Amino acid sequence: MTVVEQAALEQPLSTAMRTGSMTEHEAAEHSSFMSELLAGRVAEAGYAAYLLRLRQVYVALEAVGRAHADDPVVAAVHDPALERLAAIEADLEHWAPGADREVDSPAADAYRERVEASAAWGGLYAAHHYTRYLGDLSGGQAIGRILDREFDLEGAGVAFYEFAEIPKPKPYKDAYRARLDALGLDATAKQRVVDEVRVAFRLNQALFAELGDQLDRFRRA
């Protein structure tokens, strides 16, 4: 471990998770699919394809979270108010009514399997929980606003970005990070968590890359 890496692990856990995964986070954020989505250039079919892939991930996230809620590390982040599966189902009825919920997606399969494997230790699960749900409460809010504006939705089809039980995301996110920091994990455990956050962002990037390969048919006319 380098001196820089050691210094990073002496930071609070939530800070180490953010700074230690910055490269992977930015790579995922600047994928071609996400760039086109944020620019309002992805058609309904493309967004539905994205939701179908996310659905697989959240099925695993929410099942593992409920099954291991008594693990102290999982308990620090698990909160039914964050669950997104029902919202994804509602949104899919808007974007692709009656469509099959199964999707042929090696990227989504790999992501789901990694989340399922995080049941082995709460810190691994917390890494995936942090990556998805705090992202939904942060940049995800911008995606919801863009979709609402570009498609004149008037609130329809963007339930995924609405957290009725969390009216003020910033205080919630601050408290979430404080709970992570209070776990008091040692340097070895912190490193495992940070490494898994990096994995989570790479899995997101792979999912976006898979969708990016289909951009020609997903772009709005």
N, CA, C and O of each residue as an XYZ file, in Angstrom:
884
protein
N       0.846     -1.195      0.000
C       0.000      0.000      0.000
C       0.882      1.245      0.000
O       1.821      1.341      0.790
N       0.584      2.199     -0.881
C       1.385      3.417     -0.950
C       1.059      4.333      0.220
O       0.062      4.150      0.919
N       1.936      5.339      0.419
C       1.702      6.322      1.480
C       0.383      7.059      1.234
O      -0.365      7.338      2.171
N       0.108      7.371     -0.033
C      -1.135      8.086     -0.383
C      -2.346      7.229     -0.048
O      -3.328      7.717      0.514
N      -2.269      5.932     -0.401
C      -3.394      5.038     -0.118
C      -3.598      4.876      1.385
O      -4.735      4.837      1.857
N      -2.512      4.781      2.132
C      -2.614      4.662      3.580
C      -3.267      5.895      4.182
O      -4.116      5.791      5.067
N      -2.860      7.076      3.691
C      -3.440      8.331      4.186
C      -4.931      8.387      3.890
O      -5.719      8.865      4.706
N      -5.310      7.893      2.712
C      -6.731      7.907      2.338
C      -7.550      7.051      3.287
O      -8.682      7.401      3.622
N      -6.985      5.927      3.725
C      -7.712      5.023      4.608
C      -7.783      5.538      6.038
O      -8.532      5.003      6.855
N      -7.015      6.565      6.342
C      -7.112      7.186      7.661
C      -8.252      8.201      7.714
O      -8.574      8.725      8.780
N      -8.856      8.473      6.563
C     -10.019      9.352      6.509
C     -11.249      8.608      7.018
O     -11.224      7.382      7.123
N     -12.339      9.336      7.341
C     -13.596      8.655      7.657
C     -13.996      7.734      6.498
O     -13.662      8.000      5.344
N     -14.707      6.660      6.813
C     -15.055      5.677      5.800
C     -15.767      6.296      4.606
O     -15.424      6.000      3.461
N     -16.758      7.154      4.859
C     -17.518      7.725      3.744
C     -16.635      8.569      2.832
O     -16.837      8.594      1.618
N     -15.663      9.255      3.410
C     -14.739     10.055      2.608
C     -13.831      9.150      1.793
O     -13.580      9.419      0.618
N     -13.335      8.081      2.404
C     -12.492      7.124      1.687
C     -13.260      6.482      0.534
O     -12.691      6.244     -0.531
N     -14.542      6.201      0.738
C     -15.365      5.612     -0.322
C     -15.513      6.570     -1.493
O     -15.472      6.160     -2.653
N     -15.683      7.843     -1.182
C     -15.853      8.839     -2.256
C     -14.545      9.108     -2.985
O     -14.492      9.046     -4.213
N     -13.499      9.404     -2.239
C     -12.242      9.775     -2.881
C     -11.562      8.568     -3.529
O     -10.911      8.694     -4.566
N     -11.719      7.405     -2.910
C     -11.063      6.213     -3.432
C     -11.676      5.671     -4.701
O     -11.059      4.857     -5.387
N     -12.889      6.110     -5.029
C     -13.581      5.607     -6.231
C     -13.823      6.699     -7.258
O     -14.604      6.515     -8.192
N     -13.160      7.831     -7.092
C     -13.450      8.976     -7.951
C     -13.208      8.682     -9.433
O     -14.001      9.082    -10.286
N     -12.111      7.983     -9.736
C     -11.793      7.680    -11.136
C     -12.886      6.829    -11.769
O     -13.349      7.117    -12.873
N     -13.294      5.778    -11.062
C     -14.335      4.892    -11.590
C     -15.682      5.596    -11.676
O     -16.446      5.379    -12.617
N     -15.965      6.429    -10.699
C     -17.220      7.182    -10.689
C     -17.305      8.092    -11.910
O     -18.322      8.115    -12.603
N     -16.244      8.835    -12.170
C     -16.240      9.762    -13.302
C     -16.327      9.023    -14.628
O     -16.976      9.498    -15.560
N     -15.680      7.865    -14.724
C     -15.736      7.082    -15.960
C     -17.168      6.640    -16.254
O     -17.625      6.714    -17.395
N     -17.872      6.179    -15.218
C     -19.260      5.760    -15.397
C     -20.148      6.953    -15.753
O     -21.000      6.866    -16.638
N     -19.937      8.049    -15.059
C     -20.750      9.255    -15.238
C     -20.630      9.830    -16.644
O     -21.582     10.405    -17.170
N     -19.442      9.670    -17.255
C     -19.193     10.259    -18.564
C     -19.298      9.246    -19.701
O     -18.755      9.465    -20.784
N     -19.991      8.148    -19.457
C     -20.216      7.171    -20.524
C     -21.068      7.799    -21.623
O     -21.797      8.762    -21.385
N     -20.965      7.245    -22.823
C     -21.709      7.814    -23.956
C     -23.212      7.727    -23.727
O     -23.936      8.667    -24.055
N     -23.701      6.610    -23.167
C     -25.140      6.488    -22.944
C     -25.629      7.520    -21.946
O     -26.640      8.183    -22.180
N     -24.913      7.660    -20.826
C     -25.350      8.617    -19.819
C     -25.267     10.044    -20.342
O     -26.123     10.871    -20.029
N     -24.247     10.336    -21.132
C     -24.133     11.679    -21.711
C     -25.315     11.982    -22.620
O     -25.859     13.087    -22.591
N     -25.712     11.005    -23.423
C     -26.855     11.193    -24.317
C     -28.162     11.293    -23.539
O     -29.045     12.074    -23.893
N     -28.281     10.500    -22.480
C     -29.488     10.558    -21.653
C     -29.624     11.933    -21.009
O     -30.701     12.529    -21.022
N     -28.527     12.431    -20.448
C     -28.557     13.742    -19.791
C     -28.795     14.873    -20.781
O     -29.281     15.942    -20.410
N     -28.450     14.634    -22.043
C     -28.688     15.644    -23.076
C     -30.090     15.537    -23.659
O     -30.449     16.312    -24.545
N     -30.893     14.582    -23.174
C     -32.267     14.430    -23.655
C     -32.367     13.784    -25.014
O     -33.350     13.976    -25.730
N     -31.336     13.004    -25.382
C     -31.318     12.435    -26.736
C     -31.573     10.929    -26.766
O     -31.385     10.293    -27.803
N     -31.998     10.353    -25.645
C     -32.319      8.924    -25.611
C     -33.834      8.758    -25.670
O     -34.569      9.384    -24.906
N     -34.288      7.912    -26.582
C     -35.724      7.711    -26.783
C     -36.324      6.821    -25.689
O     -35.613      6.268    -24.851
N     -37.634      6.704    -25.725
C     -38.360      5.929    -24.724
C     -37.826      4.500    -24.609
O     -37.656      3.987    -23.503
N     -37.560      3.857    -25.755
C     -37.086      2.476    -25.739
C     -35.735      2.355    -25.040
O     -35.472      1.367    -24.354
N     -34.887      3.351    -25.213
C     -33.580      3.338    -24.575
C     -33.685      3.488    -23.076
O     -32.971      2.825    -22.324
N     -34.575      4.361    -22.644
C     -34.731      4.539    -21.195
C     -35.369      3.306    -20.573
O     -35.003      2.913    -19.465
N     -36.320      2.690    -21.271
C     -36.928      1.454    -20.760
C     -35.878      0.350    -20.651
O     -35.896     -0.429    -19.699
N     -34.969      0.280    -21.616
C     -33.893     -0.718    -21.576
C     -33.005     -0.495    -20.362
O     -32.545     -1.450    -19.736
N     -32.769      0.759    -20.034
C     -31.985      1.106    -18.842
C     -32.708      0.665    -17.573
O     -32.102      0.065    -16.684
N     -33.996      0.961    -17.492
C     -34.778      0.577    -16.313
C     -34.836     -0.938    -16.134
O     -34.778     -1.433    -15.008
N     -34.948     -1.669    -17.225
C     -35.005     -3.122    -17.134
C     -33.707     -3.682    -16.545
O     -33.730     -4.656    -15.792
N     -32.603     -3.073    -16.887
C     -31.326     -3.513    -16.332
C     -31.216     -3.131    -14.852
O     -30.770     -3.924    -14.022
N     -31.627     -1.914    -14.545
C     -31.609     -1.505    -13.141
C     -32.510     -2.391    -12.288
O     -32.203     -2.663    -11.128
N     -33.595     -2.827    -12.853
C     -34.534     -3.666    -12.105
C     -33.823     -4.901    -11.556
O     -34.034     -5.278    -10.403
N     -32.986     -5.528    -12.374
C     -32.261     -6.713    -11.909
C     -31.380     -6.382    -10.712
O     -31.301     -7.148     -9.751
N     -30.727     -5.239    -10.784
C     -29.810     -4.826     -9.716
C     -30.581     -4.584     -8.416
O     -30.160     -5.024     -7.346
N     -31.709     -3.882     -8.519
C     -32.463     -3.535     -7.312
C     -33.200     -4.733     -6.719
O     -33.431     -4.777     -5.511
N     -33.567     -5.695     -7.545
C     -34.135     -6.932     -6.993
C     -33.131     -7.545     -6.030
O     -33.493     -7.948     -4.924
N     -31.862     -7.619     -6.447
C     -30.819     -8.197     -5.598
C     -30.507     -7.303     -4.405
O     -30.397     -7.798     -3.283
N     -30.363     -6.005     -4.620
C     -30.045     -5.080     -3.529
C     -31.066     -5.169     -2.414
O     -30.711     -5.224     -1.236
N     -32.328     -5.183     -2.786
C     -33.368     -5.128     -1.771
C     -33.574     -6.477     -1.096
O     -33.927     -6.532      0.082
N     -33.356     -7.569     -1.832
C     -33.470     -8.887     -1.220
C     -32.329     -9.121     -0.224
O     -32.562     -9.604      0.884
N     -31.108     -8.782     -0.614
C     -29.966     -8.977      0.281
C     -30.089     -8.069      1.501
O     -29.802     -8.491      2.621
N     -30.512     -6.833      1.289
C     -30.665     -5.906      2.408
C     -31.653     -6.392      3.444
O     -31.389     -6.322      4.644
N     -32.798     -6.889      2.983
C     -33.810     -7.383      3.922
C     -33.326     -8.642      4.640
O     -33.566     -8.818      5.834
N     -32.642     -9.516      3.899
C     -32.206    -10.779      4.478
C     -31.111    -10.603      5.523
O     -30.955    -11.443      6.409
N     -30.351     -9.511      5.422
C     -29.201     -9.329      6.310
C     -29.297     -8.030      7.119
O     -28.282     -7.462      7.523
N     -30.509     -7.580      7.344
C     -30.704     -6.309      8.051
C     -30.221     -6.344      9.490
O     -30.050     -5.292     10.107
N     -29.994     -7.544     10.041
C     -29.501     -7.622     11.415
C     -27.978     -7.552     11.486
O     -27.417     -7.482     12.580
N     -27.304     -7.568     10.341
C     -25.853     -7.356     10.312
C     -25.608     -5.885     10.661
O     -26.227     -5.018     10.045
N     -24.740     -5.569     11.613
C     -24.562     -4.167     12.021
C     -24.103     -3.234     10.906
O     -24.454     -2.055     10.907
N     -23.324     -3.746      9.958
C     -22.876     -2.884      8.856
C     -24.026     -2.649      7.884
O     -24.233     -1.527      7.421
N     -24.770     -3.700      7.576
C     -25.946     -3.548      6.713
C     -26.964     -2.627      7.386
O     -27.557     -1.770      6.731
N     -27.163     -2.804      8.681
C     -28.139     -1.990      9.413
C     -27.811     -0.506      9.362
O     -28.709      0.331      9.456
N     -26.540     -0.175      9.215
C     -26.139      1.233      9.163
C     -26.656      1.935      7.915
O     -26.806      3.157      7.899
N     -26.930      1.151      6.858
C     -27.371      1.780      5.599
C     -28.777      1.348      5.178
O     -29.464      2.082      4.466
N     -29.200      0.182      5.608
C     -30.488     -0.343      5.137
C     -31.645      0.517      5.621
O     -31.731      0.865      6.799
N     -32.536      0.855      4.685
C     -33.693      1.682      5.020
C     -34.774      1.426      3.973
O     -34.570      1.744      2.801
N     -35.918      0.859      4.362
C     -36.993      0.603      3.401
C     -37.439      1.857      2.644
O     -37.976      1.753      1.541
N     -37.222      3.029      3.221
C     -37.626      4.274      2.538
C     -36.851      4.499      1.251
O     -37.279      5.269      0.391
N     -35.708      3.828      1.115
C     -34.886      3.987     -0.086
C     -35.274      3.028     -1.206
O     -34.903      3.251     -2.358
N     -35.995      1.992     -0.898
C     -36.222      0.932     -1.881
C     -36.871      1.463     -3.157
O     -37.794      2.276     -3.120
N     -36.354      0.971     -4.294
C     -36.733      1.517     -5.599
C     -37.471      0.537     -6.490
O     -37.968      0.936     -7.543
N     -37.563     -0.724     -6.112
C     -38.116     -1.710     -7.035
C     -39.556     -1.389     -7.437
O     -39.900     -1.461     -8.617
N     -40.391     -1.039     -6.473
C     -41.782     -0.716     -6.802
C     -41.858      0.486     -7.734
O     -42.700      0.530     -8.632
N     -40.976      1.462     -7.519
C     -40.955      2.646     -8.386
C     -40.513      2.277     -9.797
O     -41.059      2.792    -10.773
N     -39.526      1.387     -9.909
C     -39.082      0.938    -11.234
C     -40.229      0.244    -11.965
O     -40.450      0.478    -13.154
N     -40.955     -0.608    -11.246
C     -42.089     -1.307    -11.866
C     -43.124     -0.305    -12.373
O     -43.652     -0.451    -13.475
N     -43.409      0.708    -11.565
C     -44.391      1.727    -11.976
C     -43.900      2.484    -13.202
O     -44.675      2.756    -14.118
N     -42.625      2.824    -13.222
C     -42.078      3.567    -14.355
C     -42.065      2.727    -15.627
O     -42.318      3.238    -16.718
N     -41.770      1.442    -15.484
C     -41.779      0.579    -16.668
C     -43.176      0.490    -17.274
O     -43.321      0.365    -18.489
N     -44.188      0.555    -16.439
C     -45.548      0.563    -16.979
C     -45.811      1.819    -17.799
O     -46.642      1.813    -18.707
N     -45.107      2.882    -17.479
C     -45.247      4.116    -18.269
C     -44.444      4.027    -19.574
O     -44.956      4.336    -20.650
N     -43.182      3.603    -19.463
C     -42.276      3.641    -20.623
C     -42.432      2.432    -21.535
O     -42.210      2.540    -22.741
N     -42.809      1.284    -20.985
C     -42.937      0.062    -21.788
C     -44.074     -0.787    -21.230
O     -43.835     -1.883    -20.723
N     -45.314     -0.291    -21.317
C     -46.442     -0.987    -20.711
C     -46.599     -2.412    -21.234
O     -46.607     -2.661    -22.439
N     -46.723     -3.346    -20.272
C     -46.934     -4.741    -20.641
C     -45.692     -5.475    -21.108
O     -45.772     -6.656    -21.446
N     -44.547     -4.810    -21.136
C     -43.329     -5.443    -21.638
C     -42.826     -6.524    -20.686
O     -43.044     -6.458    -19.476
N     -42.150     -7.519    -21.255
C     -41.521     -8.575    -20.471
C     -40.477     -7.950    -19.543
O     -39.698     -7.098    -19.969
N     -40.463     -8.368    -18.289
C     -39.504     -7.806    -17.334
C     -38.134     -8.479    -17.416
O     -37.179     -8.005    -16.801
N     -38.028     -9.558    -18.152
C     -36.727    -10.192    -18.332
C     -35.960     -9.451    -19.422
O     -36.547     -8.933    -20.371
N     -34.644     -9.410    -19.268
C     -33.823     -8.711    -20.258
C     -32.543     -9.501    -20.484
O     -31.931    -10.009    -19.545
N     -32.151     -9.594    -21.755
C     -30.903    -10.277    -22.109
C     -29.768     -9.273    -21.952
O     -29.502     -8.479    -22.854
N     -29.107     -9.315    -20.808
C     -28.086     -8.327    -20.501
C     -26.965     -8.947    -19.677
O     -27.097     -9.083    -18.461
N     -25.868     -9.324    -20.320
C     -24.729     -9.841    -19.556
C     -24.235     -8.863    -18.490
O     -23.798     -9.279    -17.417
N     -24.303     -7.566    -18.785
C     -23.839     -6.561    -17.819
C     -24.731     -6.533    -16.591
O     -24.233     -6.472    -15.467
N     -26.040     -6.575    -16.789
C     -26.966     -6.578    -15.652
C     -26.850     -7.884    -14.866
O     -26.946     -7.885    -13.638
N     -26.646     -8.990    -15.575
C     -26.478    -10.278    -14.890
C     -25.245    -10.241    -13.981
O     -25.295    -10.675    -12.830
N     -24.139     -9.717    -14.517
C     -22.903     -9.654    -13.730
C     -23.063     -8.750    -12.516
O     -22.561     -9.050    -11.434
N     -23.765     -7.645    -12.707
C     -23.997     -6.697    -11.609
C     -24.863     -7.353    -10.535
O     -24.548     -7.289     -9.347
N     -25.948     -7.977    -10.963
C     -26.842     -8.640     -9.999
C     -26.094     -9.710     -9.211
O     -26.241     -9.807     -7.992
N     -25.300    -10.504     -9.903
C     -24.563    -11.581     -9.231
C     -23.568    -11.025     -8.211
O     -23.381    -11.612     -7.145
N     -22.935     -9.904     -8.530
C     -21.990     -9.309     -7.587
C     -22.720     -8.784     -6.347
O     -22.223     -8.917     -5.228
N     -23.888     -8.193     -6.546
C     -24.671     -7.719     -5.395
C     -25.110     -8.907     -4.544
O     -25.055     -8.844     -3.316
N     -25.538     -9.974     -5.179
C     -25.939    -11.165     -4.424
C     -24.757    -11.709     -3.611
O     -24.928    -12.161     -2.479
N     -23.573    -11.659     -4.196
C     -22.374    -12.151     -3.501
C     -21.989    -11.264     -2.328
O     -21.256    -11.699     -1.440
N     -22.474    -10.022     -2.312
C     -22.144     -9.112     -1.208
C     -22.793     -9.548      0.105
O     -22.489     -8.990      1.159
N     -23.671    -10.527      0.049
C     -24.269    -11.076      1.269
C     -23.209    -11.707      2.172
O     -23.465    -11.971      3.346
N     -22.014    -11.947      1.615
C     -20.946    -12.586      2.390
C     -20.434    -11.715      3.529
O     -19.966    -12.232      4.543
N     -20.519    -10.392      3.368
C     -20.055     -9.470      4.414
C     -20.758     -8.128      4.267
O     -20.873     -7.599      3.161
N     -21.223     -7.587      5.368
C     -21.987     -6.342      5.330
C     -21.256     -5.185      4.667
O     -21.894     -4.339      4.040
N     -19.934     -5.127      4.790
C     -19.183     -4.042      4.178
C     -19.270     -4.055      2.662
O     -19.305     -3.002      2.024
N     -19.307     -5.255      2.086
C     -19.451     -5.370      0.637
C     -20.834     -4.871      0.214
O     -20.982     -4.149     -0.773
N     -21.837     -5.276      0.987
C     -23.195     -4.812      0.679
C     -23.292     -3.299      0.805
O     -23.899     -2.641     -0.041
N     -22.695     -2.742      1.859
C     -22.740     -1.289      2.055
C     -22.117     -0.558      0.878
O     -22.577      0.524      0.514
N     -21.087     -1.124      0.282
C     -20.448     -0.496     -0.876
C     -21.424     -0.373     -2.037
O     -21.479      0.663     -2.699
N     -22.197     -1.430     -2.285
C     -23.174     -1.397     -3.384
C     -24.362     -0.508     -3.038
O     -24.873      0.217     -3.891
N     -24.794     -0.568     -1.791
C     -25.911      0.262     -1.336
C     -25.559      1.742     -1.497
O     -26.346      2.521     -2.035
N     -24.390      2.111     -1.034
C     -23.899      3.487     -1.145
C     -23.835      3.938     -2.606
O     -24.297      5.027     -2.948
N     -23.267      3.103     -3.449
C     -23.082      3.476     -4.854
C     -24.405      3.737     -5.550
O     -24.529      4.709     -6.295
N     -25.395      2.888     -5.320
C     -26.668      3.056     -6.006
C     -27.555      4.102     -5.326
O     -27.958      5.075     -5.963
N     -27.860      3.913     -4.048
C     -28.883      4.751     -3.431
C     -28.426      6.180     -3.202
O     -29.215      7.108     -3.381
N     -27.179      6.382     -2.813
C     -26.744      7.770     -2.675
C     -26.629      8.435     -4.042
O     -26.807      9.647     -4.164
N     -26.333      7.644     -5.064
C     -26.361      8.179     -6.421
C     -27.765      8.583     -6.836
O     -27.956      9.601     -7.502
N     -28.755      7.775     -6.438
C     -30.153      8.101     -6.762
C     -30.584      9.405     -6.087
O     -31.363     10.179     -6.644
N     -30.067      9.630     -4.889
C     -30.421     10.849     -4.149
C     -29.579     12.053     -4.573
O     -29.839     13.178     -4.149
N     -28.573     11.812     -5.408
C     -27.687     12.904     -5.840
C     -27.891     13.156     -7.326
O     -28.868     13.802     -7.707
N     -26.988     12.659     -8.180
C     -27.108     12.898     -9.622
C     -28.381     12.358    -10.223
O     -28.862     12.871    -11.234
N     -28.933     11.325     -9.610
C     -30.178     10.770    -10.126
C     -31.306     11.787    -10.164
O     -32.192     11.710    -11.015
N     -31.272     12.727     -9.254
C     -32.314     13.757     -9.238
C     -32.283     14.599    -10.503
O     -33.328     15.013    -11.005
N     -31.078     14.855    -11.022
C     -30.942     15.626    -12.263
C     -31.513     14.844    -13.441
O     -32.151     15.421    -14.322
N     -31.286     13.540    -13.458
C     -31.836     12.717    -14.542
C     -33.356     12.801    -14.532
O     -33.980     12.957    -15.581
N     -33.943     12.697    -13.360
C     -35.398     12.776    -13.259
C     -35.937     14.092    -13.794
O     -36.945     14.116    -14.500
N     -35.259     15.192    -13.456
C     -35.722     16.507    -13.933
C     -35.589     16.624    -15.450
O     -36.460     17.188    -16.112
N     -34.504     16.095    -15.993
C     -34.293     16.159    -17.440
C     -35.348     15.346    -18.175
O     -35.915     15.815    -19.163
N     -35.615     14.147    -17.712
C     -36.647     13.320    -18.343
C     -38.007     14.012    -18.289
O     -38.737     14.045    -19.279
N     -38.335     14.561    -17.126
C     -39.616     15.233    -16.952
C     -39.775     16.384    -17.937
O     -40.844     16.589    -18.512
N     -38.685     17.133    -18.119
C     -38.719     18.290    -19.023
C     -38.743     17.862    -20.495
O     -39.562     18.347    -21.274
N     -37.840     16.951    -20.866
C     -37.684     16.584    -22.273
C     -38.890     15.842    -22.830
O     -39.200     15.969    -24.014
N     -39.571     15.072    -21.994
C     -40.706     14.282    -22.465
C     -42.051     14.853    -22.005
O     -43.093     14.224    -22.188
N     -42.018     16.048    -21.406
C     -43.265     16.680    -20.929
C     -44.087     15.704    -20.087
O     -45.277     15.501    -20.330
N     -43.439     15.114    -19.109
C     -44.065     14.043    -18.336
C     -45.023     14.530    -17.263
O     -45.951     13.815    -16.885
N     -44.806     15.733    -16.774
C     -45.602     16.268    -15.670
C     -45.634     15.283    -14.496
O     -46.670     15.071    -13.866
N     -44.470     14.689    -14.222
C     -44.350     13.805    -13.077
C     -44.614     12.341    -13.337
O     -44.373     11.511    -12.461
N     -45.105     11.996    -14.525
C     -45.380     10.592    -14.839
C     -44.100      9.902    -15.309
O     -43.300     10.492    -16.034
N     -43.913      8.647    -14.891
C     -42.786      7.869    -15.397
C     -41.450      8.147    -14.743
O     -40.426      7.637    -15.198
N     -41.435      8.948    -13.679
C     -40.160      9.247    -12.997
C     -40.254      8.958    -11.493
O     -39.616      9.627    -10.680
N     -41.050      7.963    -11.144
C     -41.180      7.582     -9.731
C     -39.836      7.136     -9.150
O     -39.594      7.279     -7.951
N     -38.979      6.604     -9.996
C     -37.671      6.129     -9.547
C     -36.890      7.218     -8.817
O     -36.111      6.922     -7.911
N     -37.094      8.465     -9.203
C     -36.328      9.577     -8.631
C     -37.076     10.298     -7.518
O     -36.595     11.307     -7.001
N     -38.248      9.791     -7.143
C     -39.052     10.432     -6.113
C     -38.961      9.632     -4.811
O     -39.277      8.443     -4.772
N     -38.531     10.295     -3.769
C     -38.400      9.663     -2.458
C     -39.371     10.355     -1.511
O     -39.008     11.308     -0.821
N     -40.602      9.870     -1.485
C     -41.660     10.526     -0.713
C     -41.313     10.640      0.766
O     -41.720     11.591      1.431
N     -40.557      9.667      1.281
C     -40.229      9.668      2.709
C     -38.929     10.398      3.023
O     -38.504     10.466      4.176
N     -38.302     10.943      1.978
C     -37.044     11.675      2.175
C     -37.176     13.032      1.478
O     -36.610     13.233      0.403
N     -37.914     13.956      2.077
C     -38.158     15.244      1.411
C     -36.912     16.110      1.265
O     -36.852     16.963      0.379
N     -35.922     15.901      2.118
C     -34.698     16.699      2.054
C     -33.491     15.761      1.936
O     -32.988     15.266      2.945
N     -33.028     15.517      0.705
C     -31.936     14.558      0.508
C     -30.637     14.901      1.233
O     -29.970     13.996      1.736
N     -30.257     16.172      1.305
C     -28.946     16.491      1.883
C     -28.816     16.064      3.343
O     -27.848     15.382      3.678
N     -29.752     16.434      4.235
C     -29.621     15.959      5.612
C     -29.629     14.433      5.714
O     -28.945     13.846      6.552
N     -30.413     13.816      4.848
C     -30.462     12.348      4.862
C     -29.099     11.780      4.492
O     -28.594     10.881      5.164
N     -28.500     12.307      3.418
C     -27.188     11.810      2.976
C     -26.116     12.081      4.028
O     -25.223     11.258      4.232
N     -26.199     13.214      4.684
C     -25.233     13.526      5.751
C     -25.335     12.508      6.883
O     -24.320     12.034      7.393
N     -26.556     12.178      7.269
C     -26.764     11.211      8.349
C     -26.309      9.813      7.920
O     -25.760      9.056      8.722
N     -26.539      9.488      6.678
C     -26.122      8.193      6.125
C     -24.603      8.066      6.207
O     -24.085      7.047      6.662
N     -23.892      9.103      5.767
C     -22.425      9.071      5.815
C     -21.930      9.002      7.263
O     -20.949      8.318      7.555
N     -22.606      9.706      8.155
C     -22.218      9.681      9.571
C     -22.348      8.270     10.149
O     -21.520      7.849     10.957
N     -23.383      7.544      9.736
C     -23.551      6.174     10.221
C     -22.434      5.266      9.700
O     -21.945      4.397     10.422
N     -22.041      5.471      8.464
C     -20.915      4.702      7.926
C     -19.644      4.995      8.721
O     -18.913      4.081      9.104
N     -19.394      6.273      8.962
C     -18.170      6.671      9.673
C     -18.145      6.120     11.092
O     -17.082      5.805     11.629
N     -19.322      6.008     11.693
C     -19.411      5.547     13.081
C     -19.171      4.044     13.236
O     -19.058      3.547     14.357
N     -19.094      3.328     12.129
C     -18.867      1.885     12.211
C     -17.480      1.562     12.768
O     -17.269      0.494     13.343
N     -16.545      2.481     12.597
C     -15.215      2.284     13.155
C     -14.436      1.132     12.531
O     -13.694      0.441     13.230
N     -14.593      0.916     11.230
C     -13.874     -0.168     10.561
C     -12.376      0.107     10.549
O     -11.948      1.257     10.451
N     -11.586     -0.955     10.651
C     -10.136     -0.770     10.596
C      -9.690     -0.589      9.142
O     -10.502     -0.680      8.222
N      -8.394     -0.334      8.944
C      -7.883     -0.001      7.614
C      -8.116     -1.132      6.614
O      -8.433     -0.876      5.453
N      -7.963     -2.368      7.054
C      -8.154     -3.509      6.150
C      -9.602     -3.598      5.691
O      -9.873     -3.809      4.509
N     -10.530     -3.437      6.627
C     -11.954     -3.486      6.285
C     -12.336     -2.305      5.400
O     -13.096     -2.463      4.445
N     -11.809     -1.118      5.718
C     -12.083      0.051      4.870
C     -11.631     -0.201      3.433
O     -12.334      0.122      2.476
N     -10.435     -0.789      3.307
C      -9.918     -1.050      1.963
C     -10.836     -1.983      1.189
O     -11.060     -1.784     -0.005
N     -11.370     -3.003      1.863
C     -12.308     -3.912      1.201
C     -13.545     -3.170      0.721
O     -14.036     -3.414     -0.381
N     -14.047     -2.262      1.552
C     -15.238     -1.495      1.173
C     -14.926     -0.596     -0.021
O     -15.683     -0.567     -0.991
N     -13.822      0.134      0.047
C     -13.452      1.042     -1.043
C     -13.257      0.263     -2.344
O     -13.709      0.693     -3.405
N     -12.586     -0.877     -2.256
C     -12.372     -1.701     -3.452
C     -13.700     -2.144     -4.057
O     -13.841     -2.211     -5.278
N     -14.675     -2.448     -3.194
C     -15.977     -2.892     -3.712
C     -16.765     -1.732     -4.302
O     -17.536     -1.929     -5.241
N     -16.587     -0.528     -3.770
C     -17.216      0.644     -4.397
C     -16.666      0.818     -5.806
O     -17.412      1.115     -6.739
N     -15.362      0.633     -5.955
C     -14.764      0.725     -7.291
C     -15.366     -0.315     -8.231
O     -15.669     -0.022     -9.388
N     -15.535     -1.525     -7.721
C     -16.158     -2.588     -8.511
C     -17.573     -2.179     -8.917
O     -17.974     -2.361    -10.066
N     -18.323     -1.628     -7.969
C     -19.703     -1.227     -8.246
C     -19.762     -0.187     -9.361
O     -20.617     -0.273    -10.243
N     -18.870      0.783     -9.329
C     -18.873      1.786    -10.393
C     -18.460      1.184    -11.733
O     -18.966      1.588    -12.780
N     -17.537      0.216    -11.700
C     -17.156     -0.436    -12.953
C     -18.313     -1.262    -13.517
O     -18.486     -1.349    -14.733
N     -19.100     -1.864    -12.628
C     -20.278     -2.606    -13.082
C     -21.312     -1.662    -13.697
O     -21.947     -1.996    -14.697
N     -21.478     -0.488    -13.095
C     -22.355      0.516    -13.697
C     -21.835      0.935    -15.057
O     -22.602      1.075    -16.010
N     -20.525      1.134    -15.145
C     -19.916      1.540    -16.407
C     -20.150      0.476    -17.489
O     -20.433      0.807    -18.640
N     -20.030     -0.799    -17.110
C     -20.266     -1.884    -18.072
C     -21.713     -1.889    -18.542
O     -21.994     -2.143    -19.713
N     -22.629     -1.606    -17.621
C     -24.041     -1.534    -17.986
C     -24.279     -0.401    -18.976
O     -24.999     -0.569    -19.961
N     -23.665      0.763    -18.710
C     -23.804      1.903    -19.622
C     -23.156      1.605    -20.978
O     -23.674      2.002    -22.021
N     -22.021      0.905    -20.953
C     -21.333      0.570    -22.209
C     -22.201     -0.347    -23.063
O     -22.267     -0.198    -24.284
N     -22.865     -1.293    -22.412
C     -23.766     -2.195    -23.133
C     -24.886     -1.408    -23.800
O     -25.224     -1.660    -24.957
N     -25.455     -0.469    -23.082
C     -26.504      0.383    -23.655
C     -25.928      1.303    -24.728
O     -26.576      1.569    -25.740
N     -24.703      1.789    -24.499
C     -24.068      2.663    -25.481
C     -23.859      1.985    -26.811
O     -23.898      2.635    -27.856
N     -23.634      0.674    -26.786
C     -23.460     -0.068    -28.038
C     -24.731     -0.091    -28.872
O     -24.696     -0.419    -30.058
N     -25.861      0.260    -28.248
C     -27.142      0.261    -28.956
C     -27.694      1.675    -29.170
O     -28.869      1.849    -29.492
N     -26.846      2.660    -28.990
C     -27.313      4.048    -29.064
C     -27.952      4.396    -30.401
O     -28.880      5.204    -30.449
N     -27.481      3.810    -31.467
C     -28.043      4.150    -32.785
C     -29.536      3.870    -32.844
O     -30.281      4.600    -33.498
N     -29.976      2.822    -32.168
C     -31.428      2.539    -32.192
C     -32.168      3.162    -31.028
O     -33.398      3.171    -31.002
N     -31.412      3.692    -30.051
C     -32.045      4.298    -28.888
C     -32.164      5.819    -28.980
O     -32.853      6.428    -28.161
N     -31.513      6.438    -29.952
C     -31.553      7.896    -30.031
C     -32.931      8.377    -30.483
O     -33.596      7.741    -31.300
N     -33.336      9.508    -29.932
C     -34.609     10.105    -30.315
C     -34.527     10.615    -31.739
O     -33.492     11.116    -32.179
N     -35.620     10.481    -32.443
C     -35.665     10.946    -33.839
C     -35.663     12.464    -33.876
O     -35.697     13.055    -34.955
